[in-house]
């Protein structure tokens, strides 16, 4: 039988253990009280590149973990030019959605010189297609099949206006005489302004805008014209590509511009204007394709998109505007209901991984190895 001394020792040991647990619980409760929590309607991404094949397990999982729906870009090789192409691509995406996740890809058509008004009417009548994408030929990755002459597609623009089928625009001219930092502003004058004037009821989304000129253009247009703003264009200006050497993982198209343009984008995104909404333009490339003599354009943000936006909005004391930008204004423009599910963000630091698997290689995410101050959490 145990001695009195043994019993006393166990008693005081148990008391000490209990006290330690109470102290830990008190610390946890205190930390919870001190943590800022933000609950918003689950957001949508109105512009994302998921790529195809062996890239899909990573890109789809990240996107579906952040968003309820996403407008999926059609610039594959070969591109998604028909309803049949889009439905086949959608099937491959859905096969990679994690089993515990509810996610809806919203498919798009790739416009070429050979697109017809019949193609548009077929897409508009299909449940799974939501827009058509204009790439000026050779403007960016996968744009080699894009449109060379806007006038050739006059019947297409007319059909899209009649059907209310949104036109998604990569807004850059490809004239080699135009400086790369001016190509968006010149596109507005040469292409977009005349198009909007000629087809005033055509729904247009000016995607991934990067300049104060684009912000003002969208503001000056009717309610038929809106714009998406990426997280990375809110975070960086053009200096980021050259800090300490060439930074290929900060190279995208349209390229980041001067600081005054970044500030104009922040004002538009955080100002509560319904014409501006979330579109990440998350565009992954393998390390081998980025870190090379002619590296591909694109920044990968799907791993932490809503956290990246939250940090910008927090820094601007505009967290009360985040839900409208991320979850409400986009559905309103596309005439879709807002999501019913909600997500919770916590103001707690976490380190972004150095890389994620990407097919047989890896992809370097935006802010790799650095700390973000907001994190999506399950409560």
C-alpha positions in Angstrom: 0.0 0.0 0.0 1.2 3.5 -0.7 2.5 5.5 2.2 1.1 8.8 3.4 4.1 10.5 1.8 3.3 8.9 -1.5 -0.3 10.0 -1.4 0.7 13.6 -0.5 3.3 13.7 -3.3 0.7 12.6 -5.9 -1.8 15.1 -4.4 0.5 18.1 -4.9 1.6 16.8 -8.3 -2.0 16.6 -9.4 -2.6 20.1 -8.0 0.4 21.5 -9.9 -0.8 19.8 -13.1 -4.3 21.1 -12.7 -3.0 24.6 -12.1 -0.7 24.4 -15.2 -3.7 23.4 -17.3 -5.9 26.2 -16.0 -3.1 28.7 -16.7 -2.8 27.3 -20.3 -6.5 27.5 -20.8 -6.6 31.0 -19.5 -3.8 31.9 -21.9 -5.7 30.4 -24.8 -8.9 32.3 -23.9 -6.9 35.5 -23.6 -5.4 34.9 -27.0 -8.7 34.2 -28.5 -10.1 37.5 -27.0 -7.1 39.4 -28.4 -7.4 37.8 -31.9 -9.4 39.9 -34.4 -11.9 37.8 -36.2 -13.7 38.9 -39.4 -16.6 36.9 -40.9 -17.7 37.6 -44.5 -19.8 35.9 -47.2 -17.6 33.4 -48.9 -15.9 35.2 -51.8 -15.6 34.4 -55.5 -12.7 34.9 -57.9 -13.8 36.6 -61.1 -10.5 35.9 -62.9 -8.2 32.9 -62.4 -5.9 30.6 -64.4 -6.1 27.0 -63.3 -4.1 25.6 -66.2 -4.6 21.9 -67.1 -3.4 18.4 -66.7 -1.0 17.8 -63.8 -1.3 21.4 -62.6 -4.9 20.9 -61.6 -4.5 19.1 -58.3 -2.7 22.1 -56.8 -4.5 25.0 -58.5 -8.0 23.6 -58.1 -7.5 22.7 -54.4 -6.1 26.2 -53.6 -8.9 28.0 -55.5 -11.7 25.8 -54.1 -10.2 26.3 -50.6 -10.6 30.1 -50.9 -13.6 30.6 -53.2 -17.1 29.3 -53.9 -17.0 30.1 -57.6 -14.4 31.3 -60.1 -14.3 32.6 -63.6 -11.8 30.3 -65.3 -9.6 31.6 -68.1 -9.6 29.7 -71.4 -6.0 30.3 -72.6 -4.9 26.7 -72.7 -3.0 25.2 -75.6 -5.1 24.6 -77.6 -7.5 27.2 -76.3 -11.1 26.8 -75.1 -12.9 28.0 -78.2 -16.2 26.1 -78.3 -18.9 25.0 -75.8 -17.6 21.4 -76.2 -14.1 22.5 -75.3 -15.4 24.4 -72.2 -17.5 21.4 -71.0 -14.5 19.0 -71.4 -12.3 21.4 -69.5 -14.9 21.8 -66.8 -15.1 18.1 -66.3 -11.3 17.9 -65.8 -11.5 20.7 -63.2 -14.3 19.0 -61.3 -12.4 15.8 -61.1 -9.8 17.6 -59.1 -12.1 19.4 -56.6 -11.4 18.1 -53.1 -14.2 15.8 -51.9 -15.1 18.0 -48.8 -15.3 21.2 -50.9 -18.1 22.9 -52.7 -16.8 24.7 -55.7 -18.3 25.9 -59.1 -16.0 26.7 -62.0 -17.6 29.3 -64.3 -16.4 28.6 -67.8 -15.4 31.1 -70.6 -14.8 31.1 -74.4 -11.5 32.2 -76.0 -12.2 34.7 -78.8 -10.3 34.3 -82.1 -10.5 35.9 -85.5 -12.7 32.9 -86.4 -15.3 33.2 -83.6 -18.8 33.5 -84.9 -22.0 35.0 -83.5 -23.4 31.4 -83.5 -20.6 30.4 -81.1 -21.7 33.2 -78.8 -25.3 32.3 -78.9 -24.5 28.7 -78.2 -22.3 29.7 -75.2 -24.9 32.1 -73.9 -27.5 29.4 -74.0 -25.3 27.0 -72.0 -25.7 26.7 -68.2 -22.0 26.4 -67.6 -20.6 29.3 -69.7 -20.6 32.8 -68.4 -18.4 35.0 -70.6 -16.0 35.3 -73.5 -12.4 36.4 -73.2 -10.7 38.9 -75.5 -6.9 38.5 -75.8 -5.2 40.8 -78.3 -3.0 38.5 -80.2 0.3 37.9 -78.4 -0.5 40.2 -75.5 0.3 37.6 -72.8 0.7 33.9 -72.0 -1.4 31.8 -74.3 -2.5 34.8 -76.4 -0.9 33.6 -79.7 -4.4 32.6 -80.9 -6.0 35.9 -79.9 -7.8 38.6 -81.9 -5.8 40.4 -84.5 -8.5 42.7 -85.9 -11.4 44.0 -83.7 -13.4 45.0 -86.7 -13.6 41.4 -87.9 -15.6 40.5 -84.9 -18.3 43.2 -85.2 -21.1 40.5 -85.5 -19.6 38.9 -82.3 -19.8 42.1 -80.3 -23.4 42.7 -81.5 -24.4 39.1 -80.5 -22.8 39.5 -77.1 -24.6 42.7 -76.5 -27.9 41.2 -77.6 -27.4 38.2 -75.4 -26.0 40.1 -72.4 -23.0 37.9 -72.5 -20.1 39.5 -70.7 -16.9 40.4 -72.6 -13.7 39.9 -70.4 -10.9 42.1 -71.7 -7.1 41.8 -71.4 -6.5 45.5 -72.0 -3.2 46.0 -73.6 -2.1 46.9 -77.1 0.7 44.9 -78.7 2.2 47.6 -80.9 6.0 47.3 -80.3 6.2 51.1 -80.7 4.3 51.5 -77.5 6.2 51.3 -74.2 5.2 48.3 -72.1 4.2 50.6 -69.2 1.8 52.5 -71.5 0.1 49.7 -73.2 -3.0 49.7 -71.0 -3.6 53.4 -71.3 -3.2 53.3 -75.0 -5.5 50.3 -75.3 -8.2 52.4 -73.6 -7.9 55.1 -76.2 -7.5 53.0 -79.2 -9.7 50.0 -78.5 -11.8 49.9 -75.4 -13.3 53.4 -75.5 -14.5 53.1 -79.1 -15.9 49.6 -78.4 -17.9 50.7 -75.4 -19.2 53.7 -77.4 -20.3 51.5 -80.3 -21.8 48.9 -78.1 -23.1 50.8 -75.0 -25.0 47.9 -73.5 -22.3 45.3 -73.9 -21.3 44.0 -70.5 -17.6 44.5 -70.2 -15.1 43.5 -67.5 -11.8 45.3 -67.8 -9.7 42.7 -66.2 -6.7 43.1 -63.9 -6.5 46.9 -64.3 -3.1 48.5 -63.4 -3.4 52.2 -64.0 -5.1 55.3 -62.7 -6.3 55.8 -66.3 -8.1 52.5 -66.2 -9.7 53.3 -62.8 -11.0 56.6 -64.1 -12.2 55.0 -67.4 -14.3 52.5 -65.5 -15.7 55.2 -63.2 -16.7 57.3 -66.2 -18.5 54.4 -68.0 -22.0 53.2 -67.5 -23.0 50.4 -65.2 -22.3 48.0 -68.0 -18.6 48.3 -67.5 -16.7 47.0 -64.4 -13.2 46.0 -63.5 -11.3 43.3 -61.5 -8.3 44.2 -59.4 -5.7 41.6 -58.4 -4.1 41.2 -55.0 -0.5 41.5 -56.4 -1.2 44.8 -58.1 -2.3 46.1 -54.7 0.9 44.9 -53.1 3.6 45.8 -55.5 4.7 48.5 -57.9 7.1 48.1 -60.8 10.2 48.4 -58.5 9.4 44.9 -57.2 10.7 43.3 -60.4 14.1 44.8 -60.0 14.9 44.8 -56.2 18.3 43.3 -55.8 18.3 41.8 -59.3 15.7 40.5 -61.7 12.7 39.1 -59.8 10.9 36.8 -62.2 8.2 35.8 -59.8 7.1 39.4 -59.7 6.8 39.6 -63.5 3.2 39.5 -64.8 1.2 41.0 -67.6 0.0 43.6 -67.5 3.2 44.6 -65.6 3.0 46.4 -62.3 3.2 50.2 -62.8 4.4 53.2 -60.9 3.5 53.7 -57.2 0.9 56.4 -58.1 -1.0 53.7 -60.1 -0.8 51.2 -57.2 -2.3 53.8 -54.9 -5.1 54.5 -57.4 -5.9 50.8 -57.4 -6.0 50.6 -53.6 -8.4 53.6 -53.5 -10.7 51.9 -56.0 -10.6 48.5 -54.3 -11.1 49.8 -50.8 -13.5 52.6 -51.5 -16.7 50.6 -51.6 -17.4 51.3 -55.3 -19.4 48.4 -56.8 -17.7 48.7 -60.2 -14.5 47.2 -58.8 -14.4 43.6 -57.5 -12.0 40.7 -56.8 -10.2 38.9 -59.6 -6.9 37.4 -58.7 -5.4 36.7 -62.1 -3.6 34.0 -60.2 -1.3 32.6 -63.0 1.0 29.7 -62.1 4.1 28.7 -63.9 6.7 26.1 -62.9 10.0 27.3 -61.6 11.6 26.1 -64.8 9.4 28.3 -66.9 9.8 31.3 -64.6 13.5 31.2 -63.8 14.8 31.2 -67.4 16.1 33.5 -70.1 12.6 34.2 -71.3 10.5 33.6 -68.3 6.7 33.4 -68.4 4.4 36.2 -67.1 2.3 35.4 -64.1 2.1 35.6 -60.3 0.6 32.8 -58.3 -1.7 34.0 -55.5 -4.4 31.4 -55.2 -2.8 29.8 -52.1 -3.6 32.9 -50.0 -5.7 35.3 -52.1 -8.3 36.4 -49.6 -5.6 36.9 -46.9 -3.6 39.1 -49.3 -6.6 41.3 -49.9 -7.5 41.4 -46.2 -4.0 42.7 -45.3 -4.3 45.5 -47.8 -7.8 46.4 -46.6 -6.7 46.3 -43.0 -3.8 48.6 -43.7 -6.2 51.1 -45.2 -8.7 50.8 -42.3 -11.3 49.5 -44.8 -12.0 45.9 -43.5 -15.7 46.9 -43.5 -15.5 47.2 -47.3 -13.8 43.8 -47.9 -17.0 41.8 -48.1 -18.6 44.0 -50.8 -15.4 43.9 -52.9 -14.8 40.1 -52.5 -18.3 38.7 -52.2 -21.1 41.0 -53.4 -20.1 43.3 -56.2 -19.0 40.5 -58.6 -22.1 38.5 -58.3 -24.2 41.6 -58.8 -22.5 42.4 -62.1 -22.8 38.8 -63.3 -26.5 38.7 -62.2 -25.8 35.8 -59.8 -26.9 35.5 -56.2 -24.3 36.0 -53.5 -23.1 32.9 -51.7 -24.8 31.8 -48.6 -21.8 30.2 -46.9 -19.5 32.4 -44.8 -15.8 32.3 -44.0 -13.8 33.6 -41.0 -10.5 35.4 -41.2 -8.3 35.8 -38.1 -5.6 38.4 -37.7 -2.8 35.9 -36.9 0.5 35.7 -38.5 1.6 32.7 -40.6 4.4 31.9 -42.9 3.8 31.3 -46.6 5.5 28.1 -47.8 8.5 28.5 -50.1 6.9 26.4 -52.9 4.0 24.2 -53.7 4.0 21.0 -55.9 3.1 21.8 -59.5 3.0 18.8 -61.8 6.5 17.4 -61.9 8.0 20.7 -60.7 6.9 23.3 -58.2 5.4 26.8 -58.3 6.7 29.7 -56.2 3.8 31.5 -54.6 3.5 35.2 -54.0 5.2 36.2 -50.7 6.9 32.9 -50.6 8.8 32.4 -47.3 7.3 35.7 -45.9 4.7 36.4 -43.2 1.1 37.3 -43.8 -0.9 38.9 -41.0 -4.4 37.4 -41.8 -5.4 33.8 -42.2 -8.6 32.0 -43.2 -9.7 29.8 -40.3 -12.4 27.3 -39.4 -14.4 28.3 -36.4 
